[in-house]
Amino acid sequence: MGASNGSPKPLGPRTSAMLRADIERTRAELATSVSELREEVAFVADWREWVRRHPYTCVGAAFAVGYLLGSRR
């Protein structure tokens, strides 16, 4: 099983210190990835950004939803 973080695979058995170092490095990489993912999801899900990028589409969608809700009476 090769190392996924790009570091070379050591020759011979791995010591507990090496394993701990690998675990800590993986934890740090995972924390960074989760943080980046959280920021990206917040950006994509922000309705203000959708309106800023697609103003006419959002106004049209709001009109269509309003029309459908208003015509149900």
C-alpha positions in Angstrom: 0.0 0.0 0.0 1.7 3.2 -1.2 1.5 6.5 0.6 -1.2 8.8 -0.8 0.5 12.0 0.2 3.3 11.8 -2.3 6.0 10.9 0.2 8.2 7.9 -0.7 7.5 4.5 0.8 10.1 3.7 3.4 12.2 0.5 3.0 11.6 -2.0 5.8 9.1 -1.9 8.7 7.6 1.4 9.8 8.2 2.5 13.4 5.4 3.7 15.6 6.9 7.2 15.4 6.7 7.1 11.6 3.1 5.9 11.8 2.1 8.7 14.2 3.8 11.3 12.0 1.8 9.9 9.0 -1.4 10.0 11.0 -0.8 13.6 12.1 0.1 14.7 8.5 -3.1 13.0 7.2 -5.2 14.7 9.9 -3.8 18.1 8.9 -4.5 17.4 5.2 -8.0 16.3 6.0 -8.7 19.4 8.2 -7.5 21.6 5.3 -9.6 19.7 2.8 -12.7 19.9 5.0 -12.2 23.7 5.5 -11.8 24.3 1.8 -14.9 22.2 1.1 -17.0 24.1 3.7 -16.0 27.4 2.1 -16.8 26.2 -1.4 -20.2 24.9 -0.3 -21.0 28.1 1.4 -20.1 30.1 -1.7 -22.1 27.9 -4.0 -25.2 27.9 -1.8 -25.2 31.6 -1.2 -28.4 33.0 -2.9 -26.9 36.5 -3.1 -24.1 35.2 -5.4 -26.7 33.4 -7.6 -28.6 36.6 -8.0 -25.4 38.6 -8.7 -24.3 36.1 -11.4 -27.8 35.4 -12.9 -30.1 38.3 -12.2 -32.5 37.8 -15.1 -32.8 34.1 -14.5 -33.5 34.6 -10.8 -36.2 37.3 -11.5 -37.8 35.0 -14.1 -37.8 32.1 -11.6 -39.3 34.3 -8.9 -42.0 35.4 -11.3 -42.8 31.8 -12.3 -43.0 30.6 -8.7 -45.2 33.6 -7.8 -47.4 33.0 -10.8 -47.8 29.3 -9.9 -48.5 30.0 -6.3 -50.9 32.8 -7.1 -52.9 30.8 -9.7 -53.6 27.9 -7.3 -56.5 29.9 -5.7 
